[in-house]
Amino acid sequence: MKKLKLIIFDLDGTLIDAYEAITKSFNFAMKRFGYRRQSRILIRRAVGWGDTQLLNAFVPKKDLVGVLETYRRHHLKSLLKYSKVFPGVHRLLADFKAQGYKLAVASNRPTMFSLLLINHLKLNRYFDYILCADKLKAGKPHPEILRRIMDRFSLKPSETLYVGDMIIDAQAGRRARVRTAVVTTGSSSVREIRLEKPWKIIKRIKDLPKLLLL
């Protein structure tokens, strides 16, 4: 891929599988407040917009703050116990780093939890910059997070590749005018992803290097 200098990654569903950790924390908080537990599939489908939005869809406004606090306290331990990187991630990032690419993270997950995950899974050594939606006025699909990262390195959309797993990633990439590859290991279905017409769709994150040859 000509002129590519920066690769920006989403976190959950793209590099990291934290769905079990999210499910356990979600249902712990729901049970604590007397609400119905939800299925793994339903929770997975609701992930990607940040934890406030995740819980807001299932909890009345009057209890949202309390449920969110309970979820976050539980999640600090749950993430460490149940999260894992997808196969090939360490090799992928190490190779990109060795090739001289700037690597960054753009996540709707709050900064505290993103850093916890990245450090725990020993991914911190690869990234030059990490930016999360809680540091911005709007998260994805708004393109601000991608634009801020490009500005950090004084790079153009034509020099950038964004990699995510959801339709909001495809939308954010398109709005930022960045080539976007979407991997099908996340919250959105293949059909939903195809409707957004991203630059490329891949089945596994470890297939990404093949795209750089195009």
Secondary structure, 3 states (H helix, E strand, C coil): CCCCCEEEECCECCCEECHHHHHHHHHHHHHHCCCCCCCHHHHHHHCCCCHHHHHHCCCCHHHHHHHHHHHHHHHHHHHHHHCEECCCHHHHHHHHHHCCCEEEEEECCCHHHHHHHHHHCCCHHHCCEEEEHHHCCCCCCCCHHHHHHHHHCCCCHHHEEEEECCHHHHHHHHHCCCEEEEECCCCCCHHHHHHHCCCEEECCHHHHHHHCCC
